[in-house]
Amino acid sequence: MPRVMPEAVIDGVRWLTYDEMAEALGIGRESARVLTQRKRWSRRAGNDGKARIGVPDEEIAARNDAPNGARSDARNATPNAAPDDARNEAAPLELIELRVLNARLEAQIEALKAIAVAEREQTERERQAERERSERERQLLEKAIEEARAERNRWAAQAEQVVATVDPLKSTIEVLKAALEAERGRLSELRDERDRWRTAATVRRSWWPWRRSA
């Protein structure tokens, strides 16, 4: 006869602790945990603080209909030595967990790759902008240098023109100075000649009257 559990049945589900579940299904406590994970049965806390599993009545009925020998062997199994079927049931769960973990890791890796690509593209854009800025500055500097050279050459040409204009003026000035000195000399000679004539004229005027008186 199947064991009658004290918990109420709600919608064909009996809420049992792991120990009660193991007793009801005729399996070990560890097998009950594995079976709960594999079947994904609901869990909730009971009034006594223990976790309770929502086990379908049909599962309990199916287990109770199993041969007594199989139920006895499963019930007598130690928690640390789960039956082969329990280990086989645990393997797919572990595989699923590993696959989920692997999927999460792959998603994180892809996200990191995307971030790395974005960072690399951003860095390349910044480098390109820096190269373009440096090129513009170089061109502006070269243009400024060329303009400064052109300005220097223009002033040098003007200076040469001034020198070329001043040198003939200097020569003309020297010639004019020489002509002025010559004119001054002639003027001085003319003055001397005038003074001699005045002196001579004065002497003649004083002599002629003396001759008339004699």
PyMOL commands that set and color helices and strands:
alter all, ss='L'
color gray80, all
select helices_A, chain A and resi 18-25+29-39+57-64+68-75+84-213
alter helices_A, ss='H'
color red, helices_A
select strands_A, chain A and resi 9-10+13-16+43-45+51-56
alter strands_A, ss='S'
color yellow, strands_A
deselect
rebuild
show_as cartoon
